[in-house]
Amino acid sequence: QVQLVESGGGLVQAGESLRLSCAASTRTFSNFAMGWFRQAPGKERQFVAAVSWSGRSTYYADSVKARFTISRDNAKNTVYLQMNSLKPEDTAVYYCAASTVPAPVEYEYNYWGQGTQVTVSS
C-alpha cells in the first residue's frame, strides 16, 4: 500500500505562484512514476503533469506547459508541483497519484492522495 498526502494548496491571486507537495509513505517510492491531476467544480478530473521514477522524464498537459514544473526527491519520498503564473482557470482540487508508468490517464494510477484545494482569484 502507498499512502499519499498532498499539501501546499491555498488561495492566491492571478499571476502568483504556489508549490504543492505530495509525501508518500512507502519504502519503494523510487519504483513509482508520479502524476498530478486536478478536478474543477463540475468537471472531470484531468491530467496535469507526470514524472518518471528517476525524475529524468517529465510530461505536461498543454494547458500548464511552461508554467508548471513537476519534480521529485526520492530521498524524501516527495513529489512537487511548482505552479507559476497561476490563472483563475487553474482553480481546482489537485491530486497526486502513483503509477508504474508516467501516464496522462487516470486508469494507469493505482494510488491517490486526498487532494488539496487551489483557488486562484482574478
TAUR-V944553 format. One record per backbone hydrogen bond with DSSP energy under -1.0 kcal/mol. CO is the residue of the C=O (numbers start at 0). NH is the residue of the N-H. E is the energy in kcal/mol with one decimal. If there is no record, write none. Layout:
[[CO & NH & E] [CO & NH & E]]
This chain:
[[2 & 24 & -2.5] [4 & 22 & -2.5] [6 & 20 & -2.6] [9 & 118 & -2.8] [11 & 120 & -2.9] [12 & 15 & -2.1] [15 & 85 & -2.3] [17 & 82 & -3.5] [19 & 80 & -2.2] [20 & 6 & -2.3] [21 & 78 & -2.1] [22 & 4 & -2.2] [27 & 30 & -2.1] [28 & 31 & -2.0] [32 & 98 & -2.8] [33 & 50 & -2.8] [34 & 96 & -2.2] [35 & 47 & -2.6] [35 & 48 & -1.7] [36 & 94 & -2.9] [37 & 45 & -3.2] [38 & 92 & -2.3] [39 & 42 & -2.3] [45 & 37 & -2.5] [47 & 60 & -2.5] [48 & 35 & -3.2] [49 & 58 & -2.3] [50 & 33 & -2.3] [56 & 51 & -2.5] [58 & 49 & -2.1] [60 & 63 & -1.6] [60 & 64 & -1.2] [63 & 66 & -2.3] [63 & 67 & -2.4] [66 & 83 & -2.1] [68 & 81 & -3.0] [70 & 79 & -3.3] [72 & 75 & -1.1] [72 & 77 & -1.8] [76 & 23 & -2.9] [77 & 72 & -3.0] [78 & 21 & -1.9] [79 & 70 & -1.6] [80 & 19 & -2.6] [81 & 68 & -2.4] [82 & 17 & -2.1] [85 & 14 & -3.1] [86 & 89 & -2.3] [87 & 90 & -1.8] [91 & 117 & -2.8] [92 & 38 & -2.2] [93 & 115 & -1.9] [94 & 36 & -2.9] [95 & 112 & -2.3] [96 & 34 & -2.6] [97 & 109 & -1.9] [97 & 110 & -1.4] [98 & 32 & -2.6] [100 & 102 & -2.2] [104 & 107 & -1.2] [105 & 108 & -2.4] [110 & 97 & -2.1] [115 & 93 & -3.0] [117 & 91 & -2.0] [118 & 11 & -2.7] [120 & 13 & -2.4]]
